[in-house]
Amino acid sequence: MMPLTMLNPGESASIVRVGGNEETKRFLENLGFVAGSEVKVISSNEGNIIAQIKESRVAVSKGIANKIMV
């Protein structure tokens, strides 16, 4: 298990767990970041990530990406 920030662009992984406080977890769930979902890193810039989750591309900050464990 490692944070989403450790994946290289083009790599995919399954989400194991989403950390953070309840507000952060709810926010990420609404974007589609739930345990068992497949996520693909499209690009990474200084830790900030553009990820493809389901049929959407979502930009998340380094702090938020570190809470998503794959």
C-alpha positions as CSV (number, residue, x, y, z in Angstrom):
1,M,0.0,0.0,0.0
2,M,1.3,3.4,-1.0
3,P,-0.1,6.9,-1.6
4,L,-1.4,7.9,-5.0
5,T,1.5,10.4,-5.3
6,M,3.9,7.4,-5.7
7,L,2.4,6.3,-9.0
8,N,4.0,7.4,-12.2
9,P,2.0,9.0,-15.1
10,G,0.3,6.2,-17.1
11,E,0.1,3.8,-14.1
12,S,-3.1,2.4,-12.8
13,A,-4.0,1.0,-9.4
14,S,-6.9,0.0,-7.2
15,I,-7.8,2.3,-4.3
16,V,-7.3,0.4,-1.0
17,R,-8.3,3.2,1.4
18,V,-9.1,6.9,1.6
19,G,-7.8,8.7,4.7
20,G,-8.4,12.1,6.2
21,N,-11.2,13.7,8.2
22,E,-14.8,13.0,7.5
23,E,-15.2,16.1,5.3
24,T,-12.2,15.1,3.1
25,K,-13.4,11.5,2.8
26,R,-16.9,12.7,1.8
27,F,-15.4,15.1,-0.8
28,L,-13.2,12.4,-2.3
29,E,-16.1,9.9,-2.3
30,N,-18.2,12.4,-4.3
31,L,-15.4,12.6,-6.9
32,G,-15.4,8.8,-7.1
33,F,-12.4,8.0,-5.0
34,V,-13.8,5.0,-3.1
35,A,-12.1,1.7,-2.0
36,G,-12.1,-0.8,-4.8
37,S,-12.2,1.8,-7.6
38,E,-9.5,1.8,-10.3
39,V,-7.6,5.1,-10.7
40,K,-5.1,6.0,-13.4
41,V,-2.5,8.8,-13.0
42,I,-2.6,11.0,-16.2
43,S,0.0,13.5,-15.1
44,S,1.9,14.7,-12.1
45,N,3.4,18.1,-11.4
46,E,5.4,18.6,-8.2
47,G,3.1,16.1,-6.5
48,N,-0.2,17.6,-7.7
49,I,-2.0,14.9,-9.8
50,I,-4.4,14.7,-12.6
51,A,-6.1,11.3,-12.2
52,Q,-8.7,9.5,-14.2
53,I,-11.4,7.9,-12.0
54,K,-14.3,6.2,-13.7
55,E,-15.0,8.4,-16.8
56,S,-13.7,11.7,-15.3
57,R,-10.4,13.4,-15.0
58,V,-9.9,15.0,-11.7
59,A,-7.0,17.3,-10.4
60,V,-6.1,16.8,-6.8
61,S,-3.4,18.5,-4.7
62,K,-0.4,16.7,-3.3
63,G,-1.9,16.8,0.2
64,I,-5.1,15.2,-0.9
65,A,-3.4,12.7,-3.1
66,N,-1.3,11.5,-0.1
67,K,-4.5,10.6,1.6
68,I,-5.5,8.2,-1.2
69,M,-3.8,4.8,-0.7
70,V,-3.5,2.4,-3.6
